[in-house]
């Protein structure tokens, strides 16, 4: 896979931007988040997952958008995407790492954050089995992660 | 034969040719069987073309490289110089920031293009994201203010808090408006929020001619006595323009109705 930035963007940029649009519901912020995704790629190109860059960039985009939402907290435009905002700001038992540390985890292929797992299941509509396959956990492991958010997200009742 | 409706993510990876083999068969079946799924796939392809047309690869790559260069420049400039560069690169504005003498700035692009009105940009210490109107803040937060003149020649920065106190941030001394430089310029000193309740609102007042900002302070004091100090417009002298950003104070007892 070419690491030339223009080619990388031409191939994956539209997918990343669509992902950011769906989570942030604002064109300006979605483009800003899309740029941040590729900034991470430029910074960490030696650690980029070359096997399945599409899925990897999709995950990075999710994390970047969740970080953006958390940093913005309440803002009128985000009311339309209340579920994603509630996921982004819901407390978890995980360390409240800074944005760059969370992305470091992705590039180091450590476990997905609980919030990202919640987005995959509740927003993207992936089944627990699909989420488990995607993030490398067992189904029970995914359920366990989601239970930490259950008190704050009624959508997780029954998980 | 029934099929499972593929998620957006699945279709994206299918369109990229990167769908895992175990999902490929089911997705192909859905595409063949369901015209709505085919329409979604066609919409993706149309969207690709539209996005690349609106945000061309050369522009995007240039923007990203500028942001990445700034973020990776080691100890070249304090956070309050880097942060405005990130913000401006993200918005597509390009500039050459000024900095105290001796500060080594990362080599940025030679594309100098400013657009828009004068504006004040507020950063919370430790964050590269500018504060947006209505963001929360609390006593003790350290803020760094920067101004982008966008062609204005003279300017002053004042703030108004929930107690009605007006504070000068620019000029540092006296009330005569400062001569503005091109580009985004951070103010010399950071500002620590006190325990004033409700809000802190920052005003960047600009003009093409010198002016005495004492009149601006009076207008802000009058605004604090009006019904809407957070969203209201101060009554400024003719020829003065204003851009404002405010933070909502949390953790302090509210006193306003």
Interface residues (C-beta under 8 A of the other chain):
Chain A: X5 X6 X7 X9 X10 X11 X12 X13 X14 X15 X17 X18 X19 X22 X28 X31 X32 X35 X36 X38 X39 X42 X43 X52 X53 X54 X55 X58 X68 X71 X72 X73 X74 X75 X76 X124 X125 X126
Chain B: X7 X8 X9 X12 X13 X15 X16 X18 X20 X44 X47 X48 X51 X52 X55 X57 X58 X60 X61 X63 X64 X65 X67 X68 X71 X72 X89 X90 X91 X127 X129 X132 X134 X135 X136
